[in-house]
Amino acid sequence: MKYTVIIERGGESGYVVYCPALKGCVSQGGTREDALRNIKEAMEVYIEALVEDGLPVPTEIGKDTVELEVSAR
């Protein structure tokens, strides 16, 4: 399965990353690579728990990501 993740610089250092489709699935890391590795592991555990509990696994079918540039007036 493929999911979109959002990665942002942390408030003080490092990076915070989360998966919007998997509500509450958040991780962090000192580098982008660490943060991405950590969120992948968190997502796998999250999905495993859903399957074990007999709950549906969210998908991103029909989702579209678009970047827009806006200017200040």
Distance bins in CASP14 RR format, pairs under 12 A and 6 or more apart:
PFRMAT RR
TARGET T0000
AUTHOR 0000-0000-0000
RMODE 2
METHOD distances of the structure
MODEL  1
1 19 0 0 0 0 0 1 0 0 0 0 0
1 21 0 0 0 0 1 0 0 0 0 0 0
1 22 0 0 0 0 0 1 0 0 0 0 0
1 40 0 0 0 0 0 1 0 0 0 0 0
1 43 0 0 0 0 1 0 0 0 0 0 0
1 44 0 0 0 0 0 1 0 0 0 0 0
1 46 0 0 0 0 0 1 0 0 0 0 0
1 47 1 0 0 1 0 0 0 0 0 0 0
1 50 0 0 0 0 0 1 0 0 0 0 0
1 51 0 0 0 0 0 1 0 0 0 0 0
1 57 1 0 0 1 0 0 0 0 0 0 0
1 58 0 0 0 0 1 0 0 0 0 0 0
1 59 1 0 0 1 0 0 0 0 0 0 0
1 60 0 0 0 0 1 0 0 0 0 0 0
1 61 0 0 0 0 0 1 0 0 0 0 0
2 19 0 0 0 0 0 1 0 0 0 0 0
2 21 0 0 0 0 1 0 0 0 0 0 0
2 40 0 0 0 0 0 1 0 0 0 0 0
2 43 0 0 0 0 0 1 0 0 0 0 0
2 59 0 0 0 0 1 0 0 0 0 0 0
2 60 1 0 0 1 0 0 0 0 0 0 0
2 61 0 0 0 0 0 1 0 0 0 0 0
2 63 0 0 0 0 0 1 0 0 0 0 0
2 65 0 0 0 0 0 1 0 0 0 0 0
3 17 0 0 0 0 0 1 0 0 0 0 0
3 18 0 0 0 0 0 1 0 0 0 0 0
3 19 1 0 1 0 0 0 0 0 0 0 0
3 20 0 0 0 0 1 0 0 0 0 0 0
3 21 1 0 1 0 0 0 0 0 0 0 0
3 22 1 0 0 1 0 0 0 0 0 0 0
3 25 0 0 0 0 1 0 0 0 0 0 0
3 36 0 0 0 0 0 1 0 0 0 0 0
3 39 0 0 0 0 1 0 0 0 0 0 0
3 40 0 0 0 0 1 0 0 0 0 0 0
3 42 0 0 0 0 0 1 0 0 0 0 0
3 43 1 0 0 1 0 0 0 0 0 0 0
3 44 0 0 0 0 0 1 0 0 0 0 0
3 46 0 0 0 0 0 1 0 0 0 0 0
3 47 0 0 0 0 1 0 0 0 0 0 0
3 57 0 0 0 0 0 1 0 0 0 0 0
3 58 0 0 0 0 1 0 0 0 0 0 0
3 59 0 0 0 0 1 0 0 0 0 0 0
3 60 1 0 1 0 0 0 0 0 0 0 0
3 61 0 0 0 0 0 1 0 0 0 0 0
3 63 0 0 0 0 1 0 0 0 0 0 0
3 65 0 0 0 0 0 1 0 0 0 0 0
4 17 0 0 0 0 0 1 0 0 0 0 0
4 18 0 0 0 0 1 0 0 0 0 0 0
4 19 1 0 0 1 0 0 0 0 0 0 0
4 20 1 0 0 1 0 0 0 0 0 0 0
4 21 1 0 0 1 0 0 0 0 0 0 0
4 22 0 0 0 0 0 1 0 0 0 0 0
4 25 0 0 0 0 0 1 0 0 0 0 0
4 39 0 0 0 0 0 1 0 0 0 0 0
4 43 0 0 0 0 0 1 0 0 0 0 0
4 58 0 0 0 0 0 1 0 0 0 0 0
4 59 0 0 0 0 0 1 0 0 0 0 0
4 60 1 0 0 1 0 0 0 0 0 0 0
4 62 0 0 0 0 0 1 0 0 0 0 0
4 63 1 0 0 1 0 0 0 0 0 0 0
4 64 0 0 0 0 0 1 0 0 0 0 0
4 65 1 0 0 1 0 0 0 0 0 0 0
4 66 0 0 0 0 0 1 0 0 0 0 0
5 15 0 0 0 0 0 1 0 0 0 0 0
5 16 0 0 0 0 0 1 0 0 0 0 0
5 17 1 0 1 0 0 0 0 0 0 0 0
5 18 1 0 0 1 0 0 0 0 0 0 0
5 19 1 0 1 0 0 0 0 0 0 0 0
5 20 0 0 0 0 1 0 0 0 0 0 0
5 21 0 0 0 0 1 0 0 0 0 0 0
5 22 0 0 0 0 1 0 0 0 0 0 0
5 25 0 0 0 0 1 0 0 0 0 0 0
5 26 0 0 0 0 1 0 0 0 0 0 0
5 27 0 0 0 0 1 0 0 0 0 0 0
5 32 0 0 0 0 0 1 0 0 0 0 0
5 35 0 0 0 0 1 0 0 0 0 0 0
5 36 1 0 0 1 0 0 0 0 0 0 0
5 37 0 0 0 0 0 1 0 0 0 0 0
5 38 0 0 0 0 0 1 0 0 0 0 0
5 39 1 0 1 0 0 0 0 0 0 0 0
5 40 0 0 0 0 1 0 0 0 0 0 0
5 42 0 0 0 0 1 0 0 0 0 0 0
5 43 0 0 0 0 1 0 0 0 0 0 0
5 60 0 0 0 0 0 1 0 0 0 0 0
5 65 0 0 0 0 0 1 0 0 0 0 0
6 15 0 0 0 0 0 1 0 0 0 0 0
6 16 0 0 0 0 1 0 0 0 0 0 0
6 17 1 0 0 1 0 0 0 0 0 0 0
6 18 1 0 1 0 0 0 0 0 0 0 0
6 19 1 0 0 1 0 0 0 0 0 0 0
6 20 1 0 0 1 0 0 0 0 0 0 0
6 21 0 0 0 0 0 1 0 0 0 0 0
6 22 0 0 0 0 0 1 0 0 0 0 0
6 25 0 0 0 0 0 1 0 0 0 0 0
6 26 0 0 0 0 1 0 0 0 0 0 0
6 27 0 0 0 0 0 1 0 0 0 0 0
6 35 0 0 0 0 0 1 0 0 0 0 0
6 36 0 0 0 0 0 1 0 0 0 0 0
6 39 0 0 0 0 1 0 0 0 0 0 0
6 65 0 0 0 0 1 0 0 0 0 0 0
7 14 0 0 0 0 0 1 0 0 0 0 0
7 15 1 0 1 0 0 0 0 0 0 0 0
7 16 1 0 0 1 0 0 0 0 0 0 0
7 17 1 0 1 0 0 0 0 0 0 0 0
7 18 0 0 0 0 1 0 0 0 0 0 0
7 19 0 0 0 0 0 1 0 0 0 0 0
7 26 0 0 0 0 0 1 0 0 0 0 0
7 27 0 0 0 0 1 0 0 0 0 0 0
7 28 0 0 0 0 1 0 0 0 0 0 0
7 29 0 0 0 0 1 0 0 0 0 0 0
7 30 0 0 0 0 0 1 0 0 0 0 0
7 31 0 0 0 0 0 1 0 0 0 0 0
7 32 1 0 0 1 0 0 0 0 0 0 0
7 33 0 0 0 0 0 1 0 0 0 0 0
7 34 0 0 0 0 0 1 0 0 0 0 0
7 35 1 0 1 0 0 0 0 0 0 0 0
7 36 1 0 0 1 0 0 0 0 0 0 0
7 37 0 0 0 0 0 1 0 0 0 0 0
7 38 0 0 0 0 0 1 0 0 0 0 0
7 39 0 0 0 0 1 0 0 0 0 0 0
7 40 0 0 0 0 0 1 0 0 0 0 0
8 14 0 0 0 0 1 0 0 0 0 0 0
8 15 1 0 0 1 0 0 0 0 0 0 0
8 16 1 0 1 0 0 0 0 0 0 0 0
8 17 1 0 0 1 0 0 0 0 0 0 0
8 18 0 0 0 0 1 0 0 0 0 0 0
8 26 0 0 0 0 0 1 0 0 0 0 0
8 27 0 0 0 0 0 1 0 0 0 0 0
8 28 0 0 0 0 1 0 0 0 0 0 0
8 29 0 0 0 0 0 1 0 0 0 0 0
8 32 0 0 0 0 0 1 0 0 0 0 0
8 35 0 0 0 0 1 0 0 0 0 0 0
8 39 0 0 0 0 0 1 0 0 0 0 0
9 15 1 0 0 1 0 0 0 0 0 0 0
9 16 1 0 0 1 0 0 0 0 0 0 0
9 17 0 0 0 0 0 1 0 0 0 0 0
9 28 0 0 0 0 0 1 0 0 0 0 0
9 29 0 0 0 0 0 1 0 0 0 0 0
9 30 0 0 0 0 0 1 0 0 0 0 0
9 31 0 0 0 0 0 1 0 0 0 0 0
9 32 0 0 0 0 1 0 0 0 0 0 0
9 35 0 0 0 0 1 0 0 0 0 0 0
10 16 1 0 1 0 0 0 0 0 0 0 0
10 17 0 0 0 0 1 0 0 0 0 0 0
10 18 0 0 0 0 0 1 0 0 0 0 0
10 26 0 0 0 0 0 1 0 0 0 0 0
10 27 0 0 0 0 0 1 0 0 0 0 0
10 28 1 0 0 1 0 0 0 0 0 0 0
10 29 0 0 0 0 1 0 0 0 0 0 0
10 30 0 0 0 0 1 0 0 0 0 0 0
10 31 0 0 0 0 0 1 0 0 0 0 0
10 32 0 0 0 0 0 1 0 0 0 0 0
10 35 0 0 0 0 1 0 0 0 0 0 0
11 28 0 0 0 0 0 1 0 0 0 0 0
11 30 0 0 0 0 0 1 0 0 0 0 0
12 28 0 0 0 0 0 1 0 0 0 0 0
12 30 0 0 0 0 0 1 0 0 0 0 0
13 28 0 0 0 0 1 0 0 0 0 0 0
13 29 0 0 0 0 1 0 0 0 0 0 0
13 30 1 0 0 1 0 0 0 0 0 0 0
13 31 0 0 0 0 0 1 0 0 0 0 0
13 34 0 0 0 0 0 1 0 0 0 0 0
13 35 0 0 0 0 0 1 0 0 0 0 0
14 27 0 0 0 0 0 1 0 0 0 0 0
14 28 1 0 0 1 0 0 0 0 0 0 0
14 29 1 0 1 0 0 0 0 0 0 0 0
14 30 1 0 1 0 0 0 0 0 0 0 0
14 31 1 0 0 1 0 0 0 0 0 0 0
14 32 0 0 0 0 1 0 0 0 0 0 0
14 33 0 0 0 0 0 1 0 0 0 0 0
14 34 0 0 0 0 1 0 0 0 0 0 0
14 35 1 0 0 1 0 0 0 0 0 0 0
14 38 0 0 0 0 0 1 0 0 0 0 0
15 26 0 0 0 0 0 1 0 0 0 0 0
15 27 0 0 0 0 1 0 0 0 0 0 0
15 28 1 0 0 1 0 0 0 0 0 0 0
15 29 1 0 1 0 0 0 0 0 0 0 0
15 30 1 0 0 1 0 0 0 0 0 0 0
15 31 1 0 0 1 0 0 0 0 0 0 0
15 32 1 0 1 0 0 0 0 0 0 0 0
15 33 0 0 0 0 1 0 0 0 0 0 0
15 34 1 0 0 1 0 0 0 0 0 0 0
15 35 1 1 0 0 0 0 0 0 0 0 0
15 36 0 0 0 0 1 0 0 0 0 0 0
15 37 0 0 0 0 0 1 0 0 0 0 0
15 38 0 0 0 0 1 0 0 0 0 0 0
15 39 0 0 0 0 1 0 0 0 0 0 0
16 25 0 0 0 0 0 1 0 0 0 0 0
16 26 1 0 0 1 0 0 0 0 0 0 0
16 27 1 0 0 1 0 0 0 0 0 0 0
16 28 1 0 1 0 0 0 0 0 0 0 0
16 29 1 0 0 1 0 0 0 0 0 0 0
16 30 0 0 0 0 1 0 0 0 0 0 0
16 32 0 0 0 0 0 1 0 0 0 0 0
16 34 0 0 0 0 0 1 0 0 0 0 0
16 35 1 0 0 1 0 0 0 0 0 0 0
16 36 0 0 0 0 0 1 0 0 0 0 0
16 38 0 0 0 0 0 1 0 0 0 0 0
16 39 0 0 0 0 1 0 0 0 0 0 0
16 42 0 0 0 0 0 1 0 0 0 0 0
17 24 0 0 0 0 0 1 0 0 0 0 0
17 25 0 0 0 0 1 0 0 0 0 0 0
17 26 1 0 0 1 0 0 0 0 0 0 0
17 27 1 0 1 0 0 0 0 0 0 0 0
17 28 1 0 0 1 0 0 0 0 0 0 0
17 29 1 0 0 1 0 0 0 0 0 0 0
17 30 0 0 0 0 0 1 0 0 0 0 0
17 31 0 0 0 0 0 1 0 0 0 0 0
17 32 0 0 0 0 1 0 0 0 0 0 0
17 33 0 0 0 0 0 1 0 0 0 0 0
17 34 0 0 0 0 1 0 0 0 0 0 0
17 35 1 0 1 0 0 0 0 0 0 0 0
17 36 1 0 0 1 0 0 0 0 0 0 0
17 37 0 0 0 0 1 0 0 0 0 0 0
17 38 1 0 0 1 0 0 0 0 0 0 0
17 39 1 0 1 0 0 0 0 0 0 0 0
17 40 0 0 0 0 1 0 0 0 0 0 0
17 41 0 0 0 0 0 1 0 0 0 0 0
17 42 0 0 0 0 1 0 0 0 0 0 0
17 43 0 0 0 0 1 0 0 0 0 0 0
18 24 1 0 0 1 0 0 0 0 0 0 0
18 25 1 0 0 1 0 0 0 0 0 0 0
18 26 1 0 1 0 0 0 0 0 0 0 0
18 27 1 0 0 1 0 0 0 0 0 0 0
18 28 0 0 0 0 1 0 0 0 0 0 0
18 35 0 0 0 0 1 0 0 0 0 0 0
18 36 0 0 0 0 0 1 0 0 0 0 0
18 38 0 0 0 0 0 1 0 0 0 0 0
18 39 1 0 0 1 0 0 0 0 0 0 0
18 42 0 0 0 0 1 0 0 0 0 0 0
18 43 0 0 0 0 1 0 0 0 0 0 0
18 46 0 0 0 0 0 1 0 0 0 0 0
19 25 1 0 1 0 0 0 0 0 0 0 0
19 26 0 0 0 0 1 0 0 0 0 0 0
19 27 0 0 0 0 1 0 0 0 0 0 0
19 35 0 0 0 0 0 1 0 0 0 0 0
19 36 0 0 0 0 0 1 0 0 0 0 0
19 38 0 0 0 0 0 1 0 0 0 0 0
19 39 1 0 0 1 0 0 0 0 0 0 0
19 40 0 0 0 0 1 0 0 0 0 0 0
19 41 0 0 0 0 0 1 0 0 0 0 0
19 42 0 0 0 0 1 0 0 0 0 0 0
19 43 1 0 1 0 0 0 0 0 0 0 0
19 44 0 0 0 0 0 1 0 0 0 0 0
19 45 0 0 0 0 0 1 0 0 0 0 0
19 46 0 0 0 0 1 0 0 0 0 0 0
19 47 0 0 0 0 0 1 0 0 0 0 0
19 58 0 0 0 0 1 0 0 0 0 0 0
19 59 0 0 0 0 0 1 0 0 0 0 0
19 60 0 0 0 0 1 0 0 0 0 0 0
19 63 0 0 0 0 0 1 0 0 0 0 0
20 26 0 0 0 0 0 1 0 0 0 0 0
20 39 0 0 0 0 0 1 0 0 0 0 0
20 43 0 0 0 0 0 1 0 0 0 0 0
20 58 0 0 0 0 1 0 0 0 0 0 0
20 60 0 0 0 0 1 0 0 0 0 0 0
20 63 0 0 0 0 1 0 0 0 0 0 0
20 65 0 0 0 0 1 0 0 0 0 0 0
21 43 0 0 0 0 1 0 0 0 0 0 0
21 46 0 0 0 0 0 1 0 0 0 0 0
21 47 0 0 0 0 0 1 0 0 0 0 0
21 50 0 0 0 0 0 1 0 0 0 0 0
21 56 0 0 0 0 0 1 0 0 0 0 0
21 57 0 0 0 0 1 0 0 0 0 0 0
21 58 1 0 1 0 0 0 0 0 0 0 0
21 59 1 0 0 1 0 0 0 0 0 0 0
21 60 1 0 1 0 0 0 0 0 0 0 0
21 61 0 0 0 0 0 1 0 0 0 0 0
21 62 0 0 0 0 0 1 0 0 0 0 0
21 63 1 0 0 1 0 0 0 0 0 0 0
21 65 0 0 0 0 0 1 0 0 0 0 0
22 39 0 0 0 0 1 0 0 0 0 0 0
22 40 0 0 0 0 0 1 0 0 0 0 0
22 42 0 0 0 0 1 0 0 0 0 0 0
22 43 1 0 0 1 0 0 0 0 0 0 0
22 44 0 0 0 0 0 1 0 0 0 0 0
22 45 0 0 0 0 0 1 0 0 0 0 0
22 46 1 0 1 0 0 0 0 0 0 0 0
22 47 1 0 0 1 0 0 0 0 0 0 0
22 48 0 0 0 0 0 1 0 0 0 0 0
22 49 0 0 0 0 0 1 0 0 0 0 0
22 50 0 0 0 0 1 0 0 0 0 0 0
22 55 0 0 0 0 0 1 0 0 0 0 0
22 56 0 0 0 0 0 1 0 0 0 0 0
22 57 0 0 0 0 1 0 0 0 0 0 0
22 58 1 0 0 1 0 0 0 0 0 0 0
22 59 0 0 0 0 0 1 0 0 0 0 0
22 60 0 0 0 0 1 0 0 0 0 0 0
23 43 0 0 0 0 0 1 0 0 0 0 0
23 46 0 0 0 0 1 0 0 0 0 0 0
23 50 0 0 0 0 0 1 0 0 0 0 0
23 55 0 0 0 0 0 1 0 0 0 0 0
23 58 1 0 0 1 0 0 0 0 0 0 0
24 39 0 0 0 0 0 1 0 0 0 0 0
24 42 0 0 0 0 1 0 0 0 0 0 0
24 43 0 0 0 0 0 1 0 0 0 0 0
24 46 0 0 0 0 1 0 0 0 0 0 0
24 58 0 0 0 0 0 1 0 0 0 0 0
25 38 0 0 0 0 0 1 0 0 0 0 0
25 39 1 0 0 1 0 0 0 0 0 0 0
25 40 0 0 0 0 0 1 0 0 0 0 0
25 41 0 0 0 0 0 1 0 0 0 0 0
25 42 1 0 1 0 0 0 0 0 0 0 0
25 43 1 0 1 0 0 0 0 0 0 0 0
25 44 0 0 0 0 0 1 0 0 0 0 0
25 45 0 0 0 0 1 0 0 0 0 0 0
25 46 1 0 1 0 0 0 0 0 0 0 0
25 47 0 0 0 0 1 0 0 0 0 0 0
25 48 0 0 0 0 0 1 0 0 0 0 0
25 49 0 0 0 0 0 1 0 0 0 0 0
25 50 0 0 0 0 0 1 0 0 0 0 0
25 57 0 0 0 0 0 1 0 0 0 0 0
25 58 0 0 0 0 1 0 0 0 0 0 0
26 35 0 0 0 0 0 1 0 0 0 0 0
26 38 0 0 0 0 1 0 0 0 0 0 0
26 39 1 0 0 1 0 0 0 0 0 0 0
26 42 1 0 0 1 0 0 0 0 0 0 0
26 43 0 0 0 0 0 1 0 0 0 0 0
26 46 0 0 0 0 0 1 0 0 0 0 0
27 34 0 0 0 0 1 0 0 0 0 0 0
27 35 1 0 0 1 0 0 0 0 0 0 0
27 36 0 0 0 0 1 0 0 0 0 0 0
27 37 0 0 0 0 1 0 0 0 0 0 0
27 38 1 0 1 0 0 0 0 0 0 0 0
27 39 1 0 1 0 0 0 0 0 0 0 0
27 40 0 0 0 0 1 0 0 0 0 0 0
27 41 1 0 0 1 0 0 0 0 0 0 0
27 42 1 0 1 0 0 0 0 0 0 0 0
27 43 0 0 0 0 1 0 0 0 0 0 0
27 44 0 0 0 0 0 1 0 0 0 0 0
27 45 0 0 0 0 0 1 0 0 0 0 0
27 46 0 0 0 0 0 1 0 0 0 0 0
28 34 0 0 0 0 1 0 0 0 0 0 0
28 35 1 0 1 0 0 0 0 0 0 0 0
28 36 0 0 0 0 0 1 0 0 0 0 0
28 37 0 0 0 0 0 1 0 0 0 0 0
28 38 1 0 0 1 0 0 0 0 0 0 0
28 39 0 0 0 0 1 0 0 0 0 0 0
28 42 0 0 0 0 1 0 0 0 0 0 0
29 35 1 0 1 0 0 0 0 0 0 0 0
29 36 0 0 0 0 1 0 0 0 0 0 0
29 37 0 0 0 0 1 0 0 0 0 0 0
29 38 1 0 1 0 0 0 0 0 0 0 0
29 39 0 0 0 0 1 0 0 0 0 0 0
29 40 0 0 0 0 0 1 0 0 0 0 0
29 41 0 0 0 0 0 1 0 0 0 0 0
29 42 0 0 0 0 0 1 0 0 0 0 0
30 36 0 0 0 0 0 1 0 0 0 0 0
30 37 0 0 0 0 0 1 0 0 0 0 0
30 38 0 0 0 0 1 0 0 0 0 0 0
31 37 0 0 0 0 1 0 0 0 0 0 0
31 38 0 0 0 0 0 1 0 0 0 0 0
32 38 0 0 0 0 0 1 0 0 0 0 0
32 39 0 0 0 0 0 1 0 0 0 0 0
33 39 0 0 0 0 0 1 0 0 0 0 0
33 40 0 0 0 0 0 1 0 0 0 0 0
34 40 0 0 0 0 0 1 0 0 0 0 0
34 41 0 0 0 0 0 1 0 0 0 0 0
35 41 0 0 0 0 0 1 0 0 0 0 0
35 42 0 0 0 0 0 1 0 0 0 0 0
36 42 0 0 0 0 0 1 0 0 0 0 0
36 43 0 0 0 0 0 1 0 0 0 0 0
37 43 0 0 0 0 0 1 0 0 0 0 0
37 44 0 0 0 0 0 1 0 0 0 0 0
38 44 0 0 0 0 0 1 0 0 0 0 0
38 45 0 0 0 0 0 1 0 0 0 0 0
39 45 0 0 0 0 0 1 0 0 0 0 0
39 46 0 0 0 0 1 0 0 0 0 0 0
40 46 0 0 0 0 0 1 0 0 0 0 0
40 47 0 0 0 0 0 1 0 0 0 0 0
41 47 0 0 0 0 0 1 0 0 0 0 0
41 48 0 0 0 0 0 1 0 0 0 0 0
42 48 0 0 0 0 0 1 0 0 0 0 0
42 49 0 0 0 0 0 1 0 0 0 0 0
43 49 0 0 0 0 0 1 0 0 0 0 0
43 50 0 0 0 0 0 1 0 0 0 0 0
43 57 0 0 0 0 0 1 0 0 0 0 0
43 58 0 0 0 0 0 1 0 0 0 0 0
44 50 0 0 0 0 0 1 0 0 0 0 0
44 51 0 0 0 0 0 1 0 0 0 0 0
44 57 0 0 0 0 0 1 0 0 0 0 0
45 51 0 0 0 0 0 1 0 0 0 0 0
45 52 0 0 0 0 0 1 0 0 0 0 0
46 52 0 0 0 0 0 1 0 0 0 0 0
46 53 0 0 0 0 0 1 0 0 0 0 0
46 55 0 0 0 0 0 1 0 0 0 0 0
46 57 0 0 0 0 1 0 0 0 0 0 0
46 58 0 0 0 0 1 0 0 0 0 0 0
47 53 0 0 0 0 0 1 0 0 0 0 0
47 54 0 0 0 0 0 1 0 0 0 0 0
47 55 0 0 0 0 1 0 0 0 0 0 0
47 56 0 0 0 0 0 1 0 0 0 0 0
47 57 1 0 1 0 0 0 0 0 0 0 0
47 58 0 0 0 0 1 0 0 0 0 0 0
47 59 0 0 0 0 0 1 0 0 0 0 0
48 54 0 0 0 0 0 1 0 0 0 0 0
48 55 0 0 0 0 0 1 0 0 0 0 0
48 57 0 0 0 0 1 0 0 0 0 0 0
49 55 0 0 0 0 1 0 0 0 0 0 0
49 57 0 0 0 0 0 1 0 0 0 0 0
50 56 1 0 0 1 0 0 0 0 0 0 0
50 57 1 0 1 0 0 0 0 0 0 0 0
50 58 0 0 0 0 1 0 0 0 0 0 0
50 59 0 0 0 0 0 1 0 0 0 0 0
51 57 1 0 0 1 0 0 0 0 0 0 0
END
